[in-house]
């Protein structure tokens, strides 16, 4: 059984062990794979593991041994699912591995803005406190979360975990969701109402053809000026130019994001240099614990496939 991992570096930059795959079959891992190298590297693979490397029908036609594709992530848009189905190739994902990690990043971004942690740490490196005449000093306001209105856009597993983590702060919770029934302490709200009435909006919904750039100039014009917008879902939910303009004129207070519409971002991305935009490099998923869970799930997917009972299948054969 030949197993090839086309882009293993982001999952395991050196702090995890590949032994779990080596026990199953002949295992080969590459840090990264360009599209032009896929066929050569995967030509003898029975099982292919990938994260962000795109695999289309063109490549599948050249890989006659391929029987299973394991996506080492929740999202599987990098694989041509229909082409895999036509060729009888099972595609599995690693859903649910990062729920806690991503929700924790939402809270981390929020507290960084409300308590100005990074701001004051940087100021103190430059002598801000040492030069103060008083025992404390500040030049940016701090904010308590109690009784603040927080809207969660998308109430799947991550959205629910965000709500769970925020409850102890005493916030008033709302959800933009198609679910008819929500927990008793969470109210239904529309996206427009969320922007016009809430202090915090957290994007935790999947990207679909219907919500690309749903955060745009028209919606931002309705926003409260104290709004903190958090995006740990997908960068393409946001129109970067419209959001940058809203931040420049203080239409909203802050944008916190772990994702951008283009990754890595281009040099002229308008959000990167704004003082009220707080961008982390797509690392919410990357805690050691979450990456260990990915390994376990992918191994389980392979073992269940080999046992004739594949799990976490995302395509129809």
C-alpha positions, 0 to 999 in steps of 0.5 A: 500500500503506497501512501503519499502526502503531497504537502505535509509541512504545515501540518508537521513542521517537525514537531509530530511523528509520521510513524503512524503512516509508516505502520500502515504502508509505504509512506512518502511525504513532501513538504510542498508540491507544485501542480507540475510535480503532482503526477510524478510524485503521486503516480504510484500512490494508492492513497493520497493525502493533501491539505492545500494542493489542488487535485483535479480530473486532469491529475486523476486521469494520470493516477490509475492506482489511486483509490483514496484521497484524504484531505488533511483539513475540514474543507475539501474544495481543493479536490474535484469531488465530481471527478473523483466520484466518476473514477470511483475514488473515495474522498475523506476529510478531517472534519471537527479537528479544529473546533476548539482551536478556532473558537479559542482564536476568536476569543483571543482576537476579541480580548486583544482588541478589548484589552489592548494587550498587544498594544500595551506590550509593544508600548512598554518595550519602548519605555511607555510605562517606565516614563510614566509619572503614575503607577499605571498609564494608558492612551487607548481605552479598555472595554468590558464584554459584560452585556455587550451584544455578540452575533455569531454568523453561522452556528455550526460546531465552531459557532457553538463553541464560540458561544460556549467560550463567551458565555462566562463573560456575560455577553448577550448572544445572537446567531445569524443562522438558518437553524429554527431552534437555538439555545435559550440564551441565543436569539435569532438575528439577521446579518443586517441587524447584527451589523447595525445593533451588535458590538461584536460580529464573529464570522464562523460560516462556510463559504458558498457561492451565495455569500462571497463578499457578503461583507461589503460596502453596503453592509458596512454602511449599516454598522455601528462605529464601535463594531469589532468584526472577527473572521476565522472562517474564509477570507472571501466572505469579505470585500477587502477594499470595502472593509479597508475603507470602512476601517480608514474612516472609522466606520467600524472599530476593528477587524480581526482576521485569521484568513484573507481572500488571497493566501499568502496575501499580495503585497498591496493587500489594503488590510495589512497595514491598517492600525485597526486591522489585526491579522494573523497568518491562518494559524487558528487551526494550527495548535499542536493539539489540533494537528495531532487530531488531524493525524489521528483522523486521517489515520482512522480514515485510511484504516477504516477504508482498508477495513472496507468501512470508509468514514468521513466520506464527502463524495458520492460514488 
